[in-house]
Amino acid sequence: MEITWYVILCFMLVMYIVLDGFDFGAGIIHLFFTKNDKEKKQVMRAIGPFWDGNEVWLIAAGGVLFATFPTLYASAFSGFYLPLIMILWLFIFRALGIEFTHLINHELWIKPWQRSFGLSSLLLALFFGIAFGNIIRGVNLGGVENGIAQFNNSYAFFTPLWDGSFSPFAERPGVIDWFTITIGLVAVLSLTIHGAYWIILKTEGDFVKKLQKKILPLWITLLVLVIISIIAFVAMKSFNSELFNQHPAIYLLPVITFLGFLGMLVFRKSNKHWLGFASSTTFIICGIGSAVASMFPIVIPSTNSIIESLTIYNTASEAYALEVGLVWWVIAFALVLVYFTFVHKIYKGKLTNKHDHH
């Protein structure tokens, strides 16, 4: 049952990253690549009907985490308290940036809220990448110093924003180090390309051609960062080949990740705009899936040898709670599926001026 819920939790988080990820990417494009009001409106038109609904997946995933893996929830939310509060404020300013921009038709009002939307999207993509980097690298569970745990609860930890050494191999690594920053930048570039393909998919005109030209330099930069991150990932010793050896079919995940990554380049000028978006979606889903599978069953590695890592087994709720929760999850998932089907059916195809959110 723990494995079932872990798959459900990962599925919900990946759905969030794919769906709200193109919103983040659109925000980054809005910040750096739009040159006039027409292009800015085109970006907002592409995400207008979808962005708030996409955030449902994150809220629902938080509820699932609380109900099914309470120890993991308590550990992560207390240990990463400061960065999580920063993420919460970024969500607030991003929403305000979208909703407040056109309340007053004056440049002194519009410009700051447009910047708020773009900067918040950029920092959220970066922070979520850094968070994933922390999960791969691990944390100092128990707050061990000189071989002695400083906290009574073995799952408790405190992670400062950064360590003086800026190294992921430090005894007490910070949230930000060269490894987590690399993963953060991979997330930023991946979601920027993902957002570009969504805008290309949902809108039309000269700005679409402009974005298609921007994808090549973004892809080349992403390639360099992906190579660095893979080398660093191996250096972290987070890779566990046990699951891959037991189920060789899982090796398809990194293979499909590579194909999705290539597709992001190959289909950048294709007239079938869905191919580019499908490629970036595949790259994100299978890339995260490969990393998660390589760590299984660990969910937060311990960077010390005194306290054991947190796994899906030592952080899960009792069996009865998991069984009852599954029934309610199926009902809730069906309702969410109906909602998303309805919204995407209404706004299918290219979104024109008549679909403007504001």
N, C-alpha and C positions, 0 to 999 in steps of 0.2 A: 504493500500500500504506500510505503514511503517513496518508492520509485515512481509510482503512478502520480503522486502529488508533485514530486520534483519535476516530472515531465510537464505537468500542467502549469506549474509556476514558471518554468523556463519558456514554455509556449506563450504565456501571457506577457512576459517581459519582452520576448522577441517581437511579438505582435505590436507592443507599444513602441519599441525602437524603430520598427519598420514604418508604422503609421505616423507617429508623432515625429519620427526622424525626418520625414520629408518636409514637415513643418519647420523643424530646426534648419534644415538645408535651405528652405525658401527664405527664412529669416536672414541667413548668412548671405545669400545672393542679394536680397533686398538691401543689405548693408553695404556690400562691396561692388556689385555689378550693375545695379540700376542707376541710370544717369538722369532720368527725368520722371515726372509725375505719372506719365502713361505707363512706363515700365514698372514703377512701384505698384500701381493699381493692378497691373497684370499679375504680379506675384501674389498680391493679396487675394485676387479673384481665384487663383488656383487653389488656395488653401481655405478660403473663407467658409465654405459650408462644412468643412471637415475637422478643423483644428481642435475645437473644444470636445467633440465626440471622441477624437483619438486619445485624449488624456484619460478617458474612462479606463483604459487598459492598465494604466499605472496605478490608479486608485484601487482597482479590483485586485491587481497583483499584490498590493500592500495588504489588503484584507486577507487574501489567501495565505500570504507569508505569516501573518499574525495568527491565523487559525490553525495552520498545519505545521509550521516550524517556529513555534514561539521562542525557543531559545536562540535561534538564529536571528529572529526579529529583535529580541531584546539586546543581543550582543552588538549587532550592526548599528541599530538606531542610537545606542548609547555611545559606542566607540567612535562613530562618525557623526556625532551630534552637530558640531560646528559646520562642517561642509554641507550637511543636510539642511540646516537652517539657511545657509547661503543659497542652496538650490531652491528652497521654498520661496525666498524673496525674488529670485530670478524668474520663477514661474509667475509670480504676481505682476512683476513689471512687464513680462512678455505679454500677458493677457491685457494689461492696461494699454500697452503699446498698440495692440490690435484694435481694441474697442474704443479707445479715447481719441485716436488720431484725427477723425473727421467730425468730432463733436463741435469744434469751433474752426471755421474756415479762415485761419490766419497762420502765416508761416511760422511765427514765434510759438504757436501752439503745436502745429503739425510736426515740425522738424524734430523736436525733442522726443515726441512719442514714437516717431518712426525709428529714431536711433535706439530708443528703449527696446523696441521689438527686435531690431537687428542684433544689438549687443547681447541681449538676454538669450537669444537663440544661439549665438556663437558660444557664449559661456556655458550654457546648458549642455550643448554637444561636447564641449571640452570637459566639463565636470563629470558627465556620465561616462566618458571614456576613461578619465582618471579613476573613477569609482571601479570600473571593470578592471583596470590595471591593479588596483589595490586587492581585489578579490583574487586575481591570478598570483600576485606576489605574496600575499598573506600579511598577517598582522601579528604583533607581539601579544598573543593571548596570555592572560594572567598578569601582564605587565612585568615579565621576568627581567630582573637586573642582577647580574653577577650570580646567576643560577638560582635565584630566590624569587618566587612569585610575590608581587606586591598587592594583588587583589585576592579577596577571599573566594570569589567566583572564578572558576577557571576559564569561563567563556568571556569574562569581562576584559576590556582593553581600552587604552586611550591612545589615539593617534594624533600627534600634533600636525599642523598644516605642512610643516617640513622639518627635516632634520638638518643639522649643520653640515653634515657630509653630503647631503643631497643624493645619497646612495640607497638603492633598494636592498643592499646587503647589510645595512646598519643594524645594530642590536635593537634599536627602537626606530624603525623607519617612519617617516612622515607620510601624510597623504600624498604630497607632491614630491617626486624624485625624478631622475632622468628617465626611468622606465615608465612610470605612470604618465608622465608628460608625453612620452612617445605614443603610448596607447591613446591618450587624449587627442593628440593631433591626428592620429589615424581615424578616430571617430569623427573629428571635425571635417576632414577631407572626404571621408566616405559619405557622410550625411549631406555635404555640400553637393556632391555629384548626384546623390539620391534625390535631393530636392530639385536639382536642375532637371533631372529626367522627369520628375513629377510635373514641373511647370511646362516642360516640352510636351508631355502627354496631354495636359489639360487645357493648354492655351495655344494660340497661333500668332503668326506675324513675324516681324523682323527680330523681335527679342528672342524668339525661339532659335533662330539661326545664330544669333549672337551667343547664346548659351551653348549651342552645339560646338562652337569654336573654342569655348573656354574649357571644355571637358578634357582635351588632350593635356594641357599643362597641369591641370589638377590631378589627372590620372598618373602622370609621370612622377609628380611629387609624392602621391600616395604610394606608388610602387616602392620608392626609396624608403619611406617610413615603414611600410609593411615588411620589407626585408630586414630592417633594423629591429623591428618588434619581434620577428620570428627568432632571430639570433638571441635577442634578450630573453625571450620566452624560454628557450632551451637553457639559457644560463640560470634562469630562476629555478630550474629543476622542478617545475610545476607539472611537467608532462608525465603522465602515468599511462603506460602502454597496456595496462592490465585489461581494460575494457575493450581496447582495439584488438588485443590478442584473442579474447574470448568471443568477440563478434567482429570478424574481419570486414563485414559489410560496412562498419562504421568508417572504414578508411575512405568510403565514398564521400564523406562529408568534406574533408580537405580537398579532394579532387573536384567536387562540384563548386567549392569555394573558389578554386583557381579558375574554373570555367566561367563562373559569374564575373570574376574580376576581369578576365579577358573580354567578356561580352560588354562590359562597361566601356571598353575602348573601341571594340569592333563596331558596335551599333550606334556610335555617337552621331553619325550622319545618316542613319537609316530613316527612311520615310515611315517605316512601321515603328512609331514612337513607343509603343508598349514594350518593345524588345529591350531597349535601354533600361527602362524602369524595372522590368523583370530581372535583368542582369544584376542591377544594384541591389534589388531585394534578395536575390539568391546569394550574392556575396555576403550580405549582412547576416542573413539567417544561418547559412552554413558555416560562416566564419565564427560566429558566436557558438554555434553548435559544436564545432571542432574543439574550441577552447574548453567548453563545459565538459565534453566527453573525455578530454585528456586529463581532467582533474577528478572525475567521478571516483568515489562518492563524496569527495571533499567539497565543501561549500565555502569555507574560509580556512586556508592553510595557516598553521602556526609557524612563525618564523623562529621559534625556539624549540629546543629538544625536551623541555620539561613538561609542557602542556600539549596534549594531543590536539590535532586539528578538529574543527567542527565539520561533521559529516551530516548527510541526510538522516542517518540513523540515531545519532546522539543529540539531535536538535528537534526531532519530530514530536508531534502530539501523540496521545494514546490512540490505540487502534480504533476504539469506538468513535472518537471525535473525527478521525480521518474518514471512516465509513459514512457517518451521518453527513459530514461536510460534502462528500462527493455527490450525494443526491441533490443538495441545494445548489451546488456549482453547476450541475447539468441544466437545471431550470434557469439559472441566471445567465448561463452561456447562450442558451436558446433565445432568450429575450434580447441579449446584446447582438446576436447574429441577425435577428429580425430587424433591429434598428439599423445596423450597418448596411444590410441588403437594401433597405428602404431608401436610405440617404444616397447611397452610391447609384441606385437605379434612377432616382430623381435627377441627380447631377452627372449622369453618364455622358461620355463624349467631351468635346471641347467646350469650355465655359466661355461664353461671350459676355458683352457688356450687360446684358439683361440679368446675368447671374451675380452681379456685384453684390458683395456681402454688405456693403455700407450704402 
